[in-house]
Amino acid sequence: MHHQLNQWLKELDEEVTVVSSNDINEEASANMISFGCSEDSLKEWGKESLCESLEACSEIYSRKSNNLQMIFYVWLDEMAGQFRTSAVSEQYRKLPFGCTLSSVSLSAVADSILNLDSGQYTNGSLNIWQKNLKLV
């Protein structure tokens, strides 16, 4: 894995606290982490390293979720130049977005990030990779 992504994972593991709330938007905001990405850094990272990093993020969220049944998800915010991760409780049965979503594979969301194309402006739906967090 690329050293910058590996460093971010170490920081994420030290700093993230997954919280639960009675409000989906509050919960999503509290659990959101943003990662800045430039075209140069994306080229340097490569797809395999990015996929490995995103999978590792989901594992960190899983460990930090205090046995709550949650959904981890990743998307590109191309306007901010960031890819973002968050988690919300499964009880909501939805993700906190006010737009059309396309549930995609880890590989497809990595392509979305690497191409700086969230799908929102080119296909009319935001590409999201989501994963149920396992109870430990």
N, C-alpha and C positions, 0 to 999 in steps of 0.2 A: 504494500500500500504506500502511496506517496507520503512523504514525511509530513507535509502540511496537514493532510487529512488525518494522519495518525495523531498529530499533536492536538488537533481539534477534538478528536475522540477522547483523548486523555482529559482535556479540559471539560468536555461534556460530562464524562463520568464523574468528575470531581464536583461539578457545579449544578447539574440538573436535579431538580426535585419534582417528581410528577405529582400533581395535585388533582383532587376531585372537587367538583362544585355542582351546585344545583342549577347552574346556568351554563349551557354549552359554550357560549362565546367567551365567558369568563374563564372556563376550564381550558379551552383551546388557546387563548391568549397567554395564560399562565404557563402552559406547557410548551409554548412555541420557542424554537431556537432558529435563528437565521444565520446562514453562512454566505458571506460575500463571494462572488465568483466573477472573475474577469475572463475574457476570451483567452488570454495568455495562460492563466492558471488552469483553465479547463483543458486546454491542449496538453499542458504539462501533466495533469492528473491522469487522463485517459479513462476510458469506460470501465475497464476491469477494476481499477483502483477506486473509482467513484462508487461502483456497485458494492464493492467490499465495504466501503465506508458507510454507505446507507444501511446495509444489512447490520453492521456493527452498531449503528445508531439505534436501530430497532431493538437490539439485544440490551443496550444500556437502558432504554426506556422500559423494557420489560423487567429488568432487575430493579428499577427504581419505582415501579408502579404499585408497590405494596400490596400485591395480590389482587389489585382491582382489575376487573375485566375491561380492557381498553382497546381502542383501535389506534395504532400508530400510523401516521401518514406523512408523505413527502410530496412537495410540489415546487415548481419554479415560479417565483415572482419576478418575471422578466423586467418589469418596470423598475423594480428596486435593485436588480442585478444580484439577486439572492436566491438560493434554494432554501426551503424551510422545512422543518420537521415539527410535528406536534402529536398530541394524543388526546383523545376524548373517550369518555365512558361509552361502552357498548350500549348501555341503556337508552341512549339517544337515537340509535339506529339510523344515524345520518352524520354527515360531516358538516361543519359550520361555514358553509359557503353559500353565497347568494347567486351563484351562477351554475350553469350546467357543468357536470363533472364527467370525465371519462376515466373509469378505473382501468389502469394499465399495469403491466408487469414491471418488475424492478428494472429490467433491461430497457424497457420503453421509457420509463421516467428518467433514467440515466441519459438516454438519447435526447430526450426533451431538454434536460439541463445542459448537456454538451452542445446542443444546437441553439441554445438560448431561445427556445420556442416552446412556450407553455401549452400551446394548443388553443389557448383562449382567443387569440386574435387571428389565428390561421384556420382553425377548425370550428370555432364557436364553443368549445368546451375545454375546461382546464384538465390537463393530465395529472392524475393523482395515483400514487402507489400507496396502497394501504395493507396493513397486516394486523391481524388480531394478536395481541400480546398474550403470551402464554402465562398461565398461573404457575408460580414457582412453589 
